[in-house]
Amino acid sequence: MAALSPVCSLKKLLKAAPPPSTSSTSRAPIERLPTHLILEIGRQSPLRGILHLSRCSRRLRTLFAPVLYSTVELKTNKQCKVTLVALSKRPELSRHIRHLIVRPNTLEWTDPGDEIDEDLVATLIASMAKQLRTLEAFEWDGMEMPNDTLWMALKRSIATTIGEEPINPSSPLWDFDDLRRVSLTVKCHSLDWLAEGLPKIEKLPKKFWAMLLERCPRLEELTIGGPAPSPRVFDIRHITAGRWLRLRSITIGDMVLISSTQTSVYNMLAEARIFLPLILPSIALPNLSSFGGPLKFVKTLPNPRRLRHLTLTCLHHSTSAFPPTLAVLQELKTLVSLSVWIDLSFGQSYGLGARTSGENGVKRGQQRFDDVLVMQSLLSSSPGLKELDVACFTRPTFGMREFSRILQVAPKLESFILTKVHKSNEEDLTRSAARIAVENPNLRKFTLRTTQDSWFSAARGRVRQLGVYELFEQQGSESRDAGVTTSMTNGMDMDVATIRSLLSFEWGQRSFTGKEYSRHFVHPLTQMLTQKEKEREPQQGPPLSTSAKHNRHHPKSHSVQLPPSHVSTVPSLKGPNSRIRRASYSVVGSITAIWQSQNLPVTAQQTTSPVASPRSSISSGSASLSASGHGGVTWADQVESSLGRSGSGSTTGSGSGGGACTRSEDSHAQRSALKNSRRASRMSEPFKQRDGIMDGYIFA
């Protein structure tokens, strides 16, 4: 072996050794904490905070993995494919899953033609079943039942949907033992089957009843059937023989109970008192706090006034459905949560909330039901509501501004979920959320969801836009968002009293391309001063020649300035219905101005002739306000028509509506000038007195 050269040996000796690394300097303070203390922090923190902590280091990610992956819900086809493939390659993560929910081809998130093969999804889950060592509950929410290989691989929980395919009586699905939760939900693809009449009554397999009644004594949750009307109806007479001491929740859909003799019917009713509230004694169910079902069953509960959470599964689609609902809600004094399904597209009868196109209540043309008034009545009937879930598929639908005013009826409301039909001329979703948050400061979190079209169940509908928002206090300097408009107060700048922000998640489809987008962001909010503080502020109007859209001087605009001596003569704009009117109309040039005064005298400054542009000019008399409160505009001699021709012409439009056109050799230019004169006469009509304030529309 060759020896090192003297130069290399010298470099090796002179090379300084790196300082020894100490764990106390390289590790973050939170990583120095004991493991049990970090886990305790995770148990008491929200899931969002745990996710952020897990991204700090590998150690924290390993410690928080059991919490982050305990419940996995796959809602879209893309999530089903990508997430399941990723989990199959990461057994160290999939072994933490306790509750797995798979929803392939769900109607809310699947466009027609984008369906995937559900058997492939079921096969992928079955292949990774050995990795799901701690799985306690599995829920399948596809269009049809999965293949038998999936149940043979899992055999721990049963929660599946029933489609149009017949049920296999020898399926491994019925071989489960000691289940805690059983759910058989009927899927409804469409309502076309209603034209053929009511469906035939079917029987569930005997192996299903043997599993449920004999091998599941510790059953806690049971769901059979689906929302009415159901395309498949099953006979569930054997459910009355069940004795489950730990049963906490039971949901019976559109099913039937059939018995051969009248005596057996009486015996069945005697044993099924827990399922038939009509014969419940007054002392039964003393601690019932949550109920979901039609309104007629709410009235039969033994203690309905103790309800705190109510879900009305019946569709409110007629005028006769609302008065009984309002009467029941007024009796539920302790109600804090309400879920309701509304579709007021009918709107043909004139009654509660019917809108008319005429004045003074005179009906004219087709009427439509006022869903805004109805929802205001719902919230007024339950003033103590803190949570609201409303699905409204009315066409034509209301706007987000109207819904923001509706929420002001419920001062204690803290959260809500709104599902409505998409409106083409609706404002931006972020702007709507900011408006709702500012106008309803009591809110803590809310969800806005719009669907492509109406749907036949409260929980369905293809989603067009989705926004999930949570409000929190943001500390820092003043923050302004020009995109959020809360109110207009004489053009004054908004001063920030308190600063709140929206933690936002938005998903949707773009209008023209149809591509999906999603984003997480923080949107700061601004809050207006109180009314007393605004009254103490001096009145300062905006620059009169400033463009309202771009907030800068238009290159072709002329400023209409009021002299300083007349600023004090401007009347107060503090009235509740008073506001500054600003408008512009383009004919040749561009003029933007605001009138705030009444009966302003004409001074020498106003009679001074301004410099006219080569295309348009303003005379001194037209730029000022006369004693009668009228204004006029004089156009230049050179007028360019819409076809690009120019000629010699002069057009004068005054506040009284008069106009004149000089004769020109070019007949086309003469007709164009006459058209401008008539247009100026029509536009002078909005100048009229209202509440002592001159509201003017300046045309440019």
C-alpha positions as CSV (number, residue, x, y, z in Angstrom):
1,M,0.0,0.0,0.0
2,A,1.5,3.4,-1.0
3,A,2.2,5.9,1.7
4,L,0.5,9.3,1.8
5,S,2.6,12.2,0.4
6,P,3.9,14.7,3.0
7,V,1.5,17.3,1.6
8,C,-1.6,15.1,2.1
9,S,-0.4,14.2,5.6
10,L,0.0,17.8,6.4
11,K,-3.5,18.7,5.2
12,K,-4.9,15.9,7.2
13,L,-3.3,17.1,10.3
14,L,-4.2,20.7,9.8
15,K,-7.8,19.9,9.0
16,A,-10.0,20.9,12.0
17,A,-12.2,18.2,13.4
18,P,-15.9,19.0,13.4
19,P,-17.4,20.0,16.7
20,P,-19.3,17.2,18.4
21,S,-23.0,17.4,17.7
22,T,-25.3,17.7,20.7
23,S,-28.9,16.7,20.6
24,S,-29.9,19.7,22.7
25,T,-28.9,22.2,20.0
26,S,-30.2,20.3,16.9
27,R,-33.6,19.2,18.3
28,A,-36.5,21.6,18.6
29,P,-37.8,22.3,22.1
30,I,-41.0,20.2,21.5
31,E,-38.9,17.2,20.4
32,R,-37.1,17.2,23.8
33,L,-40.4,16.5,25.5
34,P,-41.1,12.9,26.6
35,T,-43.2,10.8,24.4
36,H,-46.2,10.4,26.7
37,L,-46.4,14.2,27.0
38,I,-46.4,14.7,23.2
39,L,-49.1,12.1,22.9
40,E,-51.2,13.9,25.6
41,I,-50.8,17.2,23.6
42,G,-52.1,15.3,20.5
43,R,-55.1,14.0,22.4
44,Q,-56.2,17.4,23.5
45,S,-55.5,19.2,20.2
46,P,-57.7,19.5,17.1
47,L,-56.9,17.3,14.1
48,R,-55.7,20.3,12.1
49,G,-53.2,21.2,14.8
50,I,-52.0,17.6,14.9
51,L,-51.5,17.6,11.2
52,H,-49.3,20.8,11.4
53,L,-47.3,19.3,14.3
54,S,-46.7,16.1,12.4
55,R,-45.0,18.0,9.6
56,C,-42.3,19.5,11.9
57,S,-40.2,16.3,12.2
58,R,-40.1,12.6,11.5
59,R,-40.5,11.8,15.2
60,L,-43.7,13.8,15.6
61,R,-45.0,12.3,12.4
62,T,-44.4,8.8,13.7
63,L,-46.0,9.6,17.0
64,F,-49.1,11.2,15.6
65,A,-49.7,8.7,12.8
66,P,-52.2,6.6,14.8
67,V,-54.3,9.7,15.4
68,L,-54.1,11.0,11.8
69,Y,-55.0,7.7,10.2
70,S,-57.5,6.3,12.7
71,T,-60.4,7.3,10.4
72,V,-60.0,7.4,6.6
73,E,-62.9,8.6,4.4
74,L,-62.6,8.5,0.6
75,K,-65.3,10.6,-1.0
76,T,-64.3,10.9,-4.7
77,N,-63.1,8.4,-7.3
78,K,-59.7,10.1,-7.4
79,Q,-59.3,9.7,-3.7
80,C,-60.3,6.0,-3.9
81,K,-57.7,5.2,-6.5
82,V,-54.8,7.3,-5.3
83,T,-55.2,6.8,-1.5
84,L,-55.8,3.1,-1.6
85,V,-52.8,2.5,-3.9
86,A,-50.6,4.6,-1.6
87,L,-51.9,2.9,1.6
88,S,-51.2,-0.6,0.0
89,K,-47.6,0.4,-0.4
90,R,-47.3,1.9,3.1
91,P,-48.2,-0.9,5.6
92,E,-46.8,1.2,8.5
93,L,-49.6,3.7,7.9
94,S,-52.5,1.4,7.0
95,R,-52.1,-0.6,10.2
96,H,-53.4,2.5,12.1
97,I,-56.7,2.6,10.3
98,R,-59.7,1.8,12.6
99,H,-62.6,3.2,10.5
100,L,-62.5,3.0,6.7
101,I,-65.2,4.6,4.6
102,V,-65.1,4.2,0.9
103,R,-67.6,6.0,-1.4
104,P,-66.9,5.2,-5.0
105,N,-69.1,6.8,-7.7
106,T,-70.8,9.0,-5.1
107,L,-73.4,11.2,-6.7
108,E,-72.2,14.4,-5.1
109,W,-68.7,14.2,-6.6
110,T,-69.1,12.2,-9.8
111,D,-70.1,13.6,-13.2
112,P,-72.0,11.5,-15.6
113,G,-69.5,9.3,-17.6
114,D,-66.8,9.5,-15.0
115,E,-67.7,6.4,-13.0
116,I,-65.1,3.8,-12.1
117,D,-65.3,0.0,-11.8
118,E,-66.4,-0.6,-8.2
119,D,-65.2,-4.2,-8.3
120,L,-61.6,-3.0,-8.9
121,V,-61.9,-0.8,-5.8
122,A,-63.2,-3.7,-3.7
123,T,-60.4,-6.0,-5.0
124,L,-57.8,-3.4,-4.0
125,I,-59.2,-3.2,-0.5
126,A,-59.4,-7.0,-0.2
127,S,-55.7,-7.2,-1.2
128,M,-54.6,-4.9,1.6
129,A,-56.9,-6.5,4.2
130,K,-54.0,-8.2,5.9
131,Q,-52.5,-4.8,6.6
132,L,-55.7,-3.5,8.3
133,R,-54.9,-5.2,11.6
134,T,-56.8,-2.7,13.8
135,L,-59.8,-2.2,11.5
136,E,-63.0,-2.0,13.6
137,A,-65.5,-0.6,11.1
138,F,-65.8,-0.6,7.4
139,E,-68.4,1.2,5.3
140,W,-69.1,0.7,1.7
141,D,-71.1,3.4,0.0
142,G,-71.1,2.6,-3.7
143,M,-73.8,2.2,-6.2
144,E,-74.0,-1.6,-5.8
145,M,-72.8,-4.1,-3.2
146,P,-69.2,-5.1,-3.5
147,N,-68.1,-8.6,-4.5
148,D,-67.9,-11.4,-1.9
149,T,-64.1,-11.4,-1.7
150,L,-64.1,-8.1,0.1
151,W,-66.3,-9.5,3.0
152,M,-64.3,-12.7,3.2
153,A,-61.1,-10.6,3.7
154,L,-62.5,-8.2,6.3
155,K,-65.2,-10.0,8.4
156,R,-65.1,-7.3,11.1
157,S,-67.9,-4.9,10.3
158,I,-70.8,-4.5,7.9
159,A,-72.0,-1.2,6.4
160,T,-73.0,-1.5,2.8
161,T,-75.4,-0.2,0.2
162,I,-78.0,-2.1,-1.8
163,G,-78.6,-1.1,-5.4
164,E,-80.6,-2.7,-8.2
165,E,-78.8,-6.0,-8.2
166,P,-80.5,-9.0,-6.4
167,I,-79.1,-9.9,-2.9
168,N,-77.1,-13.1,-2.8
169,P,-78.5,-15.2,0.1
170,S,-75.3,-17.2,0.5
171,S,-72.9,-14.2,0.5
172,P,-70.1,-14.1,3.0
173,L,-71.6,-10.8,4.1
174,W,-73.8,-12.7,6.5
175,D,-71.0,-14.6,8.2
176,F,-70.0,-11.9,10.6
177,D,-69.9,-12.4,14.4
178,D,-70.2,-10.0,17.3
179,L,-70.8,-6.9,15.3
180,R,-71.2,-3.5,16.8
181,R,-72.7,-1.8,13.8
182,V,-74.9,-3.1,11.0
183,S,-76.1,-0.9,8.1
184,L,-78.0,-1.9,5.0
185,T,-78.9,1.2,3.0
186,V,-80.9,1.2,-0.2
187,K,-79.4,3.4,-3.0
188,C,-81.8,5.4,-5.2
189,H,-80.3,6.1,-8.6
190,S,-83.4,8.0,-10.0
191,L,-87.1,8.4,-9.6
192,D,-88.1,6.9,-12.9
193,W,-89.4,3.7,-11.2
194,L,-92.3,5.7,-9.7
195,A,-94.1,5.6,-13.1
196,E,-94.4,1.8,-12.8
197,G,-96.0,2.0,-9.4
198,L,-94.9,0.8,-5.9
199,P,-92.1,-1.7,-5.8
200,K,-92.7,-5.3,-4.7
201,I,-92.0,-6.3,-1.1
202,E,-88.9,-8.4,-0.8
203,K,-87.5,-10.6,2.0
204,L,-84.0,-10.3,3.5
205,P,-81.9,-13.6,3.6
206,K,-82.4,-15.9,6.5
207,K,-78.6,-15.9,7.1
208,F,-78.8,-12.1,7.7
209,W,-81.5,-12.5,10.5
210,A,-79.5,-15.4,12.0
211,M,-76.4,-13.2,12.1
212,L,-78.2,-10.2,13.5
213,L,-80.4,-11.9,16.1
214,E,-78.2,-14.8,17.3
215,R,-74.5,-13.8,16.8
216,C,-74.6,-10.0,17.5
217,P,-75.7,-9.6,21.1
218,R,-73.6,-6.5,21.7
219,L,-75.0,-4.5,18.7
220,E,-75.0,-0.8,19.2
221,E,-76.1,0.7,15.9
222,L,-78.6,-0.7,13.4
223,T,-79.7,0.8,10.0
224,I,-82.0,-0.9,7.6
225,G,-83.6,0.8,4.5
226,G,-83.2,4.2,3.0
227,P,-84.9,7.5,2.5
228,A,-88.5,7.5,1.1
229,P,-89.5,6.9,-1.5
230,S,-87.3,3.8,-1.8
231,P,-87.0,1.7,-5.0
232,R,-86.7,-1.5,-2.9
233,V,-88.9,-2.3,0.1
234,F,-88.1,-5.2,2.5
235,D,-90.1,-7.0,5.1
236,I,-88.4,-6.5,8.5
237,R,-90.9,-8.3,10.7
238,H,-88.1,-10.3,12.4
239,I,-86.5,-7.1,13.8
240,T,-89.1,-7.2,16.6
241,A,-87.5,-10.4,18.0
242,G,-84.2,-8.7,18.6
243,R,-82.9,-8.0,22.2
244,W,-79.9,-5.7,22.1
245,L,-79.1,-4.3,25.5
246,R,-76.4,-2.0,24.2
247,L,-78.4,-0.6,21.3
248,R,-77.9,3.2,21.1
249,S,-79.1,4.1,17.6
250,I,-81.7,2.6,15.2
251,T,-82.7,3.8,11.8
252,I,-85.6,2.3,9.9
253,G,-86.1,3.5,6.4
254,D,-89.0,2.9,3.9
255,M,-89.7,-0.7,5.0
256,V,-92.8,-2.7,6.0
257,L,-93.8,-5.1,8.8
258,I,-95.9,-8.0,7.6
259,S,-97.6,-10.6,9.8
260,S,-99.9,-13.5,8.8
261,T,-102.6,-13.1,11.5
262,Q,-104.1,-10.3,13.4
263,T,-103.1,-11.9,16.8
264,S,-99.5,-12.0,15.8
265,V,-99.7,-8.4,14.8
266,Y,-100.8,-7.5,18.3
267,N,-98.0,-9.6,19.9
268,M,-95.5,-7.9,17.6
269,L,-96.7,-4.5,18.6
270,A,-96.5,-5.4,22.3
271,E,-92.9,-6.5,21.8
272,A,-91.9,-3.5,19.6
273,R,-92.8,-0.6,21.8
274,I,-89.3,0.8,21.4
275,F,-89.9,1.1,17.7
276,L,-93.5,2.5,17.7
277,P,-93.6,5.8,19.5
278,L,-97.4,5.9,19.2
279,I,-97.8,3.6,22.1
280,L,-94.9,4.8,24.2
281,P,-95.8,5.8,27.8
282,S,-95.1,9.4,28.9
283,I,-92.2,8.2,31.1
284,A,-90.4,6.4,28.2
285,L,-87.2,7.8,26.7
286,P,-86.7,10.5,29.3
287,N,-83.2,11.3,28.0
288,L,-84.0,11.5,24.3
289,S,-82.1,14.5,22.9
290,S,-81.8,13.8,19.2
291,F,-84.3,12.6,16.6
292,G,-84.4,12.3,12.9
293,G,-87.5,11.6,10.8
294,P,-90.7,13.1,9.4
295,L,-92.6,15.8,11.2
296,K,-95.6,13.6,12.1
297,F,-93.3,11.4,14.2
298,V,-91.9,14.3,16.2
299,K,-95.4,15.0,17.5
300,T,-95.7,11.5,18.8
301,L,-92.6,11.5,21.0
302,P,-93.2,11.3,24.7
303,N,-91.0,14.3,25.6
304,P,-90.5,16.3,22.4
305,R,-89.8,19.5,24.3
306,R,-86.5,18.1,25.5
307,L,-85.1,17.6,22.0
308,R,-81.9,19.5,21.3
309,H,-81.1,18.1,17.8
310,L,-83.8,17.6,15.2
311,T,-83.4,16.4,11.6
312,L,-86.5,16.7,9.5
313,T,-86.2,14.1,6.6
314,C,-89.5,15.1,4.9
315,L,-89.4,17.5,2.0
316,H,-91.1,20.8,2.5
317,H,-92.5,21.4,-1.0
318,S,-96.0,22.9,-0.4
319,T,-97.5,25.8,1.5
320,S,-99.4,23.5,3.8
321,A,-96.1,21.9,5.1
322,F,-94.8,25.1,6.8
323,P,-97.4,26.1,9.3
324,P,-97.3,22.7,11.2
325,T,-93.5,22.8,11.1
326,L,-93.4,26.3,12.5
327,A,-95.8,25.3,15.2
328,V,-93.7,22.4,16.3
329,L,-90.5,24.4,16.3
330,Q,-92.1,27.0,18.6
331,E,-92.7,24.3,21.2
332,L,-89.1,23.0,21.1
333,K,-87.6,25.6,23.5
334,T,-84.4,23.7,24.0
335,L,-83.6,23.0,20.3
336,V,-80.1,24.0,19.4
337,S,-79.6,22.1,16.1
338,L,-81.9,21.9,13.1
339,S,-81.6,20.1,9.7
340,V,-84.3,20.8,7.1
341,W,-84.8,20.0,3.4
342,I,-86.7,22.5,1.3
343,D,-87.6,22.7,-2.4
344,L,-90.0,25.6,-3.2
345,S,-89.8,25.5,-6.9
346,F,-93.5,24.9,-7.2
347,G,-94.5,28.5,-6.1
348,Q,-97.8,28.5,-8.0
349,S,-100.2,29.3,-5.1
350,Y,-100.6,32.7,-3.6
351,G,-100.1,32.4,0.1
352,L,-97.4,32.6,2.7
353,G,-94.4,34.3,1.1
354,A,-95.7,34.3,-2.5
355,R,-93.9,36.8,-4.6
356,T,-95.8,39.0,-7.1
357,S,-94.5,41.1,-10.0
358,G,-97.0,43.8,-9.5
359,E,-97.1,46.6,-7.0
360,N,-99.2,46.9,-3.8
361,G,-99.8,43.2,-3.6
362,V,-101.5,43.0,-7.0
363,K,-100.8,39.7,-8.7
364,R,-99.3,40.0,-12.1
365,G,-97.9,37.2,-14.2
366,Q,-96.5,34.0,-12.7
367,Q,-95.8,34.0,-9.0
368,R,-93.0,32.2,-7.2
369,F,-92.7,31.2,-3.6
370,D,-90.6,33.4,-1.4
371,D,-88.0,31.0,0.2
372,V,-86.4,33.9,1.9
373,L,-89.5,34.7,4.0
374,V,-90.0,31.0,4.7
375,M,-86.4,30.5,6.1
376,Q,-86.8,33.7,8.1
377,S,-89.9,32.2,9.7
378,L,-88.0,29.0,10.5
379,L,-85.3,30.8,12.3
380,S,-87.7,33.1,14.1
381,S,-89.6,30.0,15.4
382,S,-86.3,28.7,17.0
383,P,-84.5,31.7,18.4
384,G,-82.1,29.5,20.4
385,L,-80.6,27.7,17.4
386,K,-76.8,27.4,17.3
387,E,-76.5,25.0,14.4
388,L,-78.4,25.0,11.1
389,D,-78.2,22.6,8.2
390,V,-80.5,23.6,5.3
391,A,-80.7,22.1,1.8
392,C,-82.7,24.3,-0.5
393,F,-83.1,23.2,-4.1
394,T,-85.5,25.9,-5.1
395,R,-85.4,27.2,-8.7
396,P,-85.0,30.2,-9.1
397,T,-82.8,30.2,-6.1
398,F,-81.9,33.1,-3.8
399,G,-78.6,34.9,-3.5
400,M,-75.9,34.8,-0.8
401,R,-76.7,38.4,0.1
402,E,-80.3,37.5,0.9
403,F,-79.2,34.5,2.9
404,S,-76.9,36.8,4.9
405,R,-79.8,38.9,5.9
406,I,-81.8,35.8,6.8
407,L,-79.2,34.7,9.3
408,Q,-79.5,38.0,11.2
409,V,-82.8,36.7,12.5
410,A,-80.9,34.1,14.6
411,P,-78.5,36.1,16.9
412,K,-77.3,32.9,18.7
413,L,-76.4,30.9,15.5
414,E,-72.8,29.8,15.6
415,S,-72.5,27.5,12.6
416,F,-74.5,26.5,9.5
417,I,-74.3,24.4,6.4
418,L,-76.1,25.8,3.3
419,T,-76.7,23.6,0.2
420,K,-78.4,25.4,-2.7
421,V,-78.7,25.3,-6.4
422,H,-75.9,27.2,-8.2
423,K,-76.8,30.6,-9.5
424,S,-75.0,31.9,-12.6
425,N,-74.9,35.5,-11.6
426,E,-73.8,34.8,-8.0
427,E,-70.8,36.8,-6.6
428,D,-67.5,35.1,-5.8
429,L,-67.7,32.5,-3.1
430,T,-64.9,34.1,-1.0
431,R,-66.7,37.5,-1.2
432,S,-70.0,35.9,-0.2
433,A,-68.3,34.2,2.8
434,A,-66.6,37.4,3.9
435,R,-69.9,39.3,3.6
436,I,-71.7,36.7,5.7
437,A,-68.9,36.7,8.4
438,V,-68.9,40.5,8.7
439,E,-72.7,40.9,8.8
440,N,-73.1,38.0,11.3
441,P,-70.3,38.4,13.9
442,N,-71.8,35.6,16.0
443,L,-70.8,32.9,13.6
444,R,-67.8,30.6,14.3
445,K,-67.8,28.3,11.3
446,F,-70.0,27.7,8.2
447,T,-70.1,25.8,4.9
448,L,-71.4,27.0,1.6
449,R,-72.2,24.4,-1.0
450,T,-73.8,24.8,-4.4
451,T,-75.1,22.0,-6.6
452,Q,-75.3,21.6,-10.4
453,D,-79.1,20.9,-10.2
454,S,-81.9,20.0,-7.9
455,W,-81.9,16.5,-6.3
456,F,-84.4,14.1,-4.8
457,S,-82.8,13.8,-1.3
458,A,-81.4,16.2,1.2
459,A,-77.9,14.7,1.2
460,R,-77.4,14.4,-2.6
461,G,-76.7,16.6,-5.5
462,R,-73.6,17.0,-7.7
463,V,-71.4,19.7,-6.1
464,R,-70.5,22.7,-8.2
465,Q,-68.7,24.8,-5.5
466,L,-67.8,24.0,-1.9
467,G,-66.4,26.4,0.7
468,V,-65.6,25.5,4.4
469,Y,-64.8,28.5,6.6
470,E,-63.8,29.0,10.2
471,L,-63.4,32.3,11.9
472,F,-60.6,33.2,14.3
473,E,-59.0,36.3,15.8
474,Q,-55.9,37.5,14.0
475,Q,-53.5,39.7,15.8
476,G,-51.6,42.3,13.9
477,S,-51.9,45.6,12.2
478,E,-54.8,46.9,10.3
479,S,-55.8,44.8,7.3
480,R,-57.9,45.9,4.4
481,D,-59.4,43.8,1.6
482,A,-60.7,45.8,-1.3
483,G,-62.6,42.8,-2.6
484,V,-64.9,42.7,0.4
485,T,-67.6,45.3,0.4
486,T,-69.7,45.6,3.6
487,S,-71.4,49.0,3.1
488,M,-70.8,52.3,1.4
489,T,-70.6,55.3,3.6
490,N,-70.0,58.4,1.5
491,G,-66.8,56.9,0.1
492,M,-65.1,57.0,3.4
493,D,-62.2,54.6,4.1
494,M,-63.0,51.7,6.5
495,D,-61.3,51.9,9.9
496,V,-60.6,48.6,11.6
497,A,-62.0,48.2,15.1
498,T,-61.4,44.4,15.4
499,I,-59.6,42.1,13.0
500,R,-60.9,38.7,12.3
501,S,-59.9,36.2,9.6
502,L,-61.4,33.3,7.7
503,L,-59.5,30.1,7.6
504,S,-60.9,28.9,4.2
505,F,-60.9,25.8,2.0
506,E,-62.6,26.1,-1.4
507,W,-63.2,23.5,-4.1
508,G,-65.1,23.9,-7.3
509,Q,-65.3,23.7,-11.0
510,R,-64.5,26.6,-13.3
511,S,-67.4,27.9,-15.4
512,F,-65.8,27.8,-18.8
513,T,-63.2,25.0,-18.7
514,G,-64.9,22.8,-16.2
515,K,-61.5,22.0,-14.5
516,E,-61.4,21.4,-10.8
517,Y,-59.6,23.7,-8.4
518,S,-59.0,23.6,-4.7
519,R,-57.1,26.0,-2.3
520,H,-56.5,26.6,1.3
521,F,-55.9,30.2,2.4
522,V,-56.5,32.8,5.2
523,H,-58.8,35.7,4.3
524,P,-58.6,38.7,6.5
525,L,-61.8,40.6,7.4
526,T,-62.4,44.3,8.2
527,Q,-65.1,45.6,10.5
528,M,-66.8,49.0,10.2
529,L,-66.8,51.5,13.0
530,T,-69.9,51.7,15.1
531,Q,-72.5,54.2,14.2
532,K,-71.6,56.6,17.0
533,E,-67.9,56.6,15.9
534,K,-68.9,57.3,12.3
535,E,-71.1,60.3,13.4
536,R,-68.1,61.9,15.1
537,E,-65.9,61.5,12.0
538,P,-65.8,64.6,9.6
539,Q,-67.5,64.3,6.3
540,Q,-64.9,64.0,3.5
541,G,-66.1,63.3,0.0
542,P,-64.1,61.4,-2.6
543,P,-62.5,63.1,-5.6
544,L,-65.2,63.9,-8.0
545,S,-63.3,62.9,-11.1
546,T,-62.0,59.6,-9.8
547,S,-63.1,56.5,-11.6
548,A,-65.2,54.3,-9.4
549,K,-63.8,51.1,-10.9
550,H,-60.1,51.8,-11.1
551,N,-59.8,54.5,-8.4
552,R,-57.7,56.7,-10.7
553,H,-58.3,59.7,-13.0
554,H,-59.7,58.8,-16.4
555,P,-57.5,60.2,-19.2
556,K,-60.6,61.6,-20.9
557,S,-62.5,62.9,-17.9
558,H,-63.0,66.4,-16.7
559,S,-63.1,67.3,-13.0
560,V,-66.1,69.1,-11.7
561,Q,-64.8,70.9,-8.6
562,L,-66.9,72.5,-5.9
563,P,-65.4,75.7,-4.4
564,P,-64.2,75.6,-0.8
565,S,-66.8,78.1,0.2
566,H,-69.6,75.7,-0.8
567,V,-68.3,72.7,1.0
568,S,-70.1,73.7,4.2
569,T,-73.4,74.0,2.3
570,V,-73.4,70.3,1.4
571,P,-76.3,68.7,3.4
572,S,-75.7,65.8,5.8
573,L,-75.7,62.4,4.3
574,K,-76.5,60.6,7.5
575,G,-80.0,59.5,6.5
576,P,-80.6,55.7,6.6
577,N,-81.7,55.7,3.0
578,S,-79.3,58.3,1.6
579,R,-76.3,57.3,-0.5
580,I,-74.1,58.8,-3.1
581,R,-75.1,58.0,-6.7
582,R,-72.3,57.5,-9.2
583,A,-72.7,56.5,-12.8
584,S,-71.0,57.2,-16.1
585,Y,-72.2,56.9,-19.7
586,S,-69.9,56.9,-22.6
587,V,-70.8,58.7,-25.9
588,V,-67.7,60.5,-27.0
589,G,-65.6,61.4,-24.0
590,S,-65.6,60.3,-20.3
591,I,-67.0,62.4,-17.4
592,T,-67.5,61.1,-13.9
593,A,-68.8,63.2,-11.1
594,I,-71.0,63.1,-8.0
595,W,-73.7,65.6,-6.9
596,Q,-74.1,66.0,-3.1
597,S,-75.8,69.4,-2.9
598,Q,-79.1,71.1,-3.5
599,N,-79.6,74.6,-4.9
600,L,-75.8,75.5,-5.1
601,P,-75.3,79.0,-6.6
602,V,-73.2,79.5,-9.6
603,T,-70.0,81.3,-8.8
604,A,-67.2,82.8,-10.9
605,Q,-65.1,79.7,-10.5
606,Q,-67.8,77.6,-12.0
607,T,-68.5,79.9,-14.9
608,T,-64.9,79.8,-16.0
609,S,-64.7,78.0,-19.3
610,P,-62.7,74.8,-19.0
611,V,-60.3,73.7,-21.7
612,A,-62.1,71.5,-24.2
613,S,-60.7,68.3,-25.5
614,P,-60.6,67.8,-29.2
615,R,-63.4,65.2,-28.9
616,S,-65.7,66.6,-26.2
617,S,-66.1,69.7,-24.1
618,I,-68.1,70.9,-21.2
619,S,-69.6,74.3,-20.9
620,S,-69.5,76.3,-17.7
621,G,-73.2,76.2,-17.3
622,S,-73.5,72.4,-17.9
623,A,-70.8,71.6,-15.4
624,S,-72.5,73.4,-12.6
625,L,-75.8,73.0,-10.9
626,S,-78.4,75.7,-11.5
627,A,-80.9,76.9,-9.0
628,S,-83.5,74.4,-10.3
629,G,-81.1,71.5,-9.7
630,H,-80.6,70.7,-13.3
631,G,-77.4,70.0,-15.2
632,G,-76.4,70.1,-18.8
633,V,-73.7,68.9,-21.1
634,T,-72.6,70.5,-24.4
635,W,-70.8,68.3,-26.8
636,A,-68.0,69.5,-29.1
637,D,-68.5,70.5,-32.7
638,Q,-66.6,67.4,-34.0
639,V,-68.8,64.4,-33.3
640,E,-67.7,60.9,-34.3
641,S,-70.5,58.6,-35.1
642,S,-70.6,54.9,-34.2
643,L,-69.6,54.0,-37.8
644,G,-66.4,56.0,-37.5
645,R,-67.5,59.0,-39.7
646,S,-67.0,62.5,-38.4
647,G,-68.8,65.7,-39.2
648,S,-69.6,69.1,-38.0
649,G,-72.3,69.0,-35.4
650,S,-73.3,70.3,-32.0
651,T,-75.5,68.7,-29.5
652,T,-76.7,70.2,-26.2
653,G,-78.4,68.2,-23.5
654,S,-79.7,70.1,-20.4
655,G,-81.4,69.0,-17.2
656,S,-84.8,70.0,-18.5
657,G,-84.6,67.5,-21.2
658,G,-84.1,69.8,-24.2
659,G,-81.8,69.2,-27.0
660,A,-80.9,70.7,-30.4
661,C,-78.8,69.7,-33.3
662,T,-77.2,72.0,-35.9
663,R,-77.6,71.3,-39.5
664,S,-74.6,69.7,-41.2
665,E,-73.6,68.8,-44.7
666,D,-73.1,65.2,-43.7
667,S,-76.5,63.7,-43.1
668,H,-75.1,60.7,-41.3
669,A,-73.3,62.9,-38.7
670,Q,-76.5,64.9,-38.3
671,R,-78.5,61.8,-37.5
672,S,-75.7,60.7,-35.1
673,A,-75.9,64.1,-33.3
674,L,-79.6,64.0,-33.1
675,K,-79.4,60.5,-31.5
676,N,-76.9,61.8,-29.0
677,S,-79.3,64.7,-28.2
678,R,-82.2,62.3,-27.5
679,R,-79.9,60.1,-25.4
680,A,-78.8,63.1,-23.3
681,S,-82.5,64.1,-22.8
682,R,-83.4,60.6,-21.6
683,M,-80.4,60.6,-19.2
684,S,-81.3,63.9,-17.7
685,E,-84.5,62.3,-16.2
686,P,-82.7,60.8,-13.1
687,F,-82.0,64.2,-11.7
688,K,-84.7,64.7,-9.1
689,Q,-85.0,65.6,-5.5
690,R,-85.1,62.8,-2.9
691,D,-84.8,63.2,0.9
692,G,-83.3,66.7,0.4
693,I,-80.4,65.3,-1.6
694,M,-79.6,65.7,-5.2
695,D,-79.0,62.2,-6.8
696,G,-77.4,62.7,-10.1
697,Y,-76.2,60.3,-12.8
698,I,-73.4,61.9,-14.8
699,F,-73.1,60.7,-18.4
700,A,-69.7,60.8,-20.1
